[in-house]
Amino acid sequence: MVDIGCGGERLSSAHGTHILADYTGFFPELADASEWILALMEQVIDESTANRVHSHVEVFDGTTSPPGFAAVVLLDESHLTAHCYSDKGWLSIDCFTCGSTNPKQIVDSMHNALVKMSPSIKLEKIKSETRFTNG
């Protein structure tokens, strides 16, 4: 497994971590990339300590929105999302978890699978923020 190095440090007063990752070059040779990515998202969540509540993917055909998809796995601890502009090869991953669930492990697992499926993919930016930093 490759460590994509987003930090992921938690402040002692933080109760959550939010990781955002932006990719270019996402052009997988699949009949339905949206269903593949939703299945991947469900798999990496199920392999983590997070608790999956609901999953959904919405495909955009280019009629009213640019072609692509938005996928979400709703968690007891918050969410994992993917948003894709398929004609441009843009993909954004967003993972926010609270408590002891580590979103960095989830994002690292997503990254490793994405690189295998779409070798042209490039991680352009990744950012980690602590959340619920009350008191």
C-alpha positions as a LaTeX table, in Angstrom:
\begin{tabular}{lrrr}
\hline
Residue & $x$ (\AA) & $y$ (\AA) & $z$ (\AA) \\
\hline
Met1 & 0.00 & 0.00 & 0.00 \\
Val2 & 1.27 & 3.47 & $-0.89$ \\
Asp3 & 1.10 & 6.23 & 1.72 \\
Ile4 & $-0.03$ & 9.35 & $-0.14$ \\
Gly5 & 1.27 & 11.58 & 2.64 \\
Cys6 & $-1.58$ & 13.90 & 3.55 \\
Gly7 & $-0.52$ & 14.33 & 7.14 \\
Gly8 & $-3.58$ & 13.18 & 9.02 \\
Glu9 & $-2.28$ & 14.34 & 12.37 \\
Arg10 & $-4.97$ & 14.91 & 14.95 \\
Leu11 & $-4.92$ & 17.66 & 17.51 \\
Ser12 & $-5.67$ & 16.38 & 20.98 \\
Ser13 & $-8.79$ & 18.58 & 21.08 \\
Ala14 & $-10.02$ & 17.54 & 17.61 \\
His15 & $-12.80$ & 15.03 & 17.23 \\
Gly16 & $-12.64$ & 14.59 & 13.45 \\
Thr17 & $-10.46$ & 14.76 & 10.37 \\
His18 & $-11.44$ & 15.87 & 6.87 \\
Ile19 & $-9.31$ & 14.92 & 3.84 \\
Leu20 & $-9.77$ & 16.35 & 0.35 \\
Ala21 & $-7.94$ & 14.90 & $-2.66$ \\
Asp22 & $-8.05$ & 16.22 & $-6.24$ \\
Tyr23 & $-6.97$ & 14.15 & $-9.23$ \\
Thr24 & $-6.52$ & 14.66 & $-12.95$ \\
Gly25 & $-6.13$ & 12.00 & $-15.64$ \\
Phe26 & $-8.92$ & 9.75 & $-14.39$ \\
Phe27 & $-9.80$ & 7.88 & $-17.58$ \\
Pro28 & $-10.48$ & 4.27 & $-16.53$ \\
Glu29 & $-11.24$ & 1.77 & $-19.28$ \\
Leu30 & $-14.53$ & 0.66 & $-17.76$ \\
Ala31 & $-18.08$ & 0.43 & $-19.07$ \\
Asp32 & $-19.37$ & 2.13 & $-15.93$ \\
Ala33 & $-16.79$ & 3.99 & $-13.84$ \\
Ser34 & $-19.50$ & 5.37 & $-11.55$ \\
Glu35 & $-20.64$ & 1.92 & $-10.37$ \\
Trp36 & $-17.02$ & 0.78 & $-10.05$ \\
Ile37 & $-16.09$ & 3.72 & $-7.85$ \\
Leu38 & $-19.18$ & 3.30 & $-5.66$ \\
Ala39 & $-18.31$ & $-0.38$ & $-5.16$ \\
Leu40 & $-14.72$ & 0.63 & $-4.34$ \\
Met41 & $-15.92$ & 3.23 & $-1.85$ \\
Glu42 & $-18.16$ & 0.67 & $-0.14$ \\
Gln43 & $-15.29$ & $-1.85$ & $-0.04$ \\
Val44 & $-12.76$ & 0.53 & 1.54 \\
Ile45 & $-15.35$ & 1.65 & 4.10 \\
Asp46 & $-16.26$ & $-1.94$ & 4.94 \\
Glu47 & $-12.55$ & $-2.73$ & 5.41 \\
Ser48 & $-12.17$ & 0.23 & 7.79 \\
Thr49 & $-13.63$ & 0.80 & 11.24 \\
Ala50 & $-16.29$ & 3.14 & 9.78 \\
Asn51 & $-19.97$ & 2.21 & 9.79 \\
Arg52 & $-21.73$ & 2.47 & 6.41 \\
Val53 & $-25.28$ & 3.86 & 6.58 \\
His54 & $-26.24$ & 4.49 & 2.94 \\
Ser55 & $-24.66$ & 4.57 & $-0.54$ \\
His56 & $-25.71$ & 6.24 & $-3.77$ \\
Val57 & $-24.26$ & 7.28 & $-7.11$ \\
Glu58 & $-25.84$ & 9.79 & $-9.48$ \\
Val59 & $-24.70$ & 9.81 & $-13.10$ \\
Phe60 & $-24.76$ & 13.05 & $-15.11$ \\
Asp61 & $-25.20$ & 12.55 & $-18.86$ \\
Gly62 & $-24.17$ & 16.03 & $-19.90$ \\
Thr63 & $-27.69$ & 17.25 & $-20.63$ \\
Thr64 & $-28.03$ & 19.69 & $-17.73$ \\
Ser65 & $-24.72$ & 19.11 & $-15.92$ \\
Pro66 & $-21.30$ & 18.24 & $-17.33$ \\
Pro67 & $-20.90$ & 14.49 & $-17.93$ \\
Gly68 & $-19.69$ & 12.56 & $-14.92$ \\
Phe69 & $-20.99$ & 11.38 & $-11.57$ \\
Ala70 & $-21.27$ & 12.07 & $-7.87$ \\
Ala71 & $-21.07$ & 9.20 & $-5.41$ \\
Val72 & $-21.58$ & 9.19 & $-1.66$ \\
Val73 & $-21.21$ & 6.69 & 1.13 \\
Leu74 & $-22.91$ & 8.11 & 4.18 \\
Leu75 & $-21.24$ & 7.02 & 7.40 \\
Asp76 & $-22.29$ & 6.96 & 11.00 \\
Glu77 & $-19.05$ & 8.95 & 11.43 \\
Ser78 & $-19.78$ & 11.32 & 8.44 \\
His79 & $-19.05$ & 10.62 & 4.73 \\
Leu80 & $-16.91$ & 9.53 & 1.80 \\
Thr81 & $-17.67$ & 11.17 & $-1.56$ \\
Ala82 & $-16.35$ & 11.12 & $-5.11$ \\
His83 & $-17.19$ & 13.67 & $-7.79$ \\
Cys84 & $-16.06$ & 13.20 & $-11.39$ \\
Tyr85 & $-16.04$ & 15.31 & $-14.55$ \\
Ser86 & $-15.54$ & 12.33 & $-16.86$ \\
Asp87 & $-14.84$ & 14.28 & $-20.05$ \\
Lys88 & $-12.04$ & 16.21 & $-18.32$ \\
Gly89 & $-10.67$ & 13.31 & $-16.24$ \\
Trp90 & $-11.15$ & 15.22 & $-13.00$ \\
Leu91 & $-11.91$ & 13.31 & $-9.81$ \\
Ser92 & $-12.32$ & 14.67 & $-6.31$ \\
Ile93 & $-12.36$ & 12.49 & $-3.18$ \\
Asp94 & $-13.68$ & 13.87 & 0.12 \\
Cys95 & $-13.55$ & 11.88 & 3.36 \\
Phe96 & $-14.60$ & 13.19 & 6.75 \\
Thr97 & $-14.74$ & 11.00 & 9.85 \\
Cys98 & $-15.24$ & 11.63 & 13.52 \\
Gly99 & $-13.95$ & 9.74 & 16.52 \\
Ser100 & $-11.38$ & 7.00 & 16.12 \\
Thr101 & $-12.01$ & 6.16 & 12.43 \\
Asn102 & $-8.93$ & 7.17 & 10.43 \\
Pro103 & $-9.87$ & 8.81 & 7.10 \\
Lys104 & $-6.24$ & 8.69 & 5.93 \\
Gln105 & $-6.39$ & 4.88 & 5.71 \\
Ile106 & $-9.62$ & 5.16 & 3.70 \\
Val107 & $-8.16$ & 7.73 & 1.30 \\
Asp108 & $-4.90$ & 5.76 & 0.94 \\
Ser109 & $-6.92$ & 2.64 & 0.00 \\
Met110 & $-8.93$ & 4.64 & $-2.53$ \\
His111 & $-5.73$ & 6.08 & $-4.00$ \\
Asn112 & $-4.06$ & 2.70 & $-4.43$ \\
Ala113 & $-7.08$ & 1.25 & $-6.25$ \\
Leu114 & $-7.44$ & 4.34 & $-8.45$ \\
Val115 & $-3.81$ & 4.13 & $-9.57$ \\
Lys116 & $-4.26$ & 0.46 & $-10.52$ \\
Met117 & $-7.48$ & 1.10 & $-12.46$ \\
Ser118 & $-6.41$ & 4.33 & $-14.18$ \\
Pro119 & $-2.62$ & 4.46 & $-14.59$ \\
Ser120 & $-2.82$ & 7.98 & $-16.08$ \\
Ile121 & $-4.31$ & 9.39 & $-12.86$ \\
Lys122 & $-2.32$ & 12.04 & $-11.04$ \\
Leu123 & $-2.83$ & 13.29 & $-7.50$ \\
Glu124 & $-2.75$ & 17.08 & $-7.86$ \\
Lys125 & $-3.59$ & 18.17 & $-4.33$ \\
Ile126 & $-4.40$ & 16.67 & $-0.97$ \\
Lys127 & $-5.34$ & 18.49 & 2.18 \\
Ser128 & $-6.13$ & 17.33 & 5.71 \\
Glu129 & $-7.95$ & 19.44 & 8.28 \\
Thr130 & $-8.87$ & 18.67 & 11.85 \\
Arg131 & $-12.54$ & 19.33 & 12.64 \\
Phe132 & $-14.65$ & 19.73 & 15.75 \\
Thr133 & $-11.71$ & 21.38 & 17.47 \\
Asn134 & $-13.85$ & 22.60 & 20.36 \\
Gly135 & $-12.21$ & 23.03 & 23.73 \\
\hline
\end{tabular}
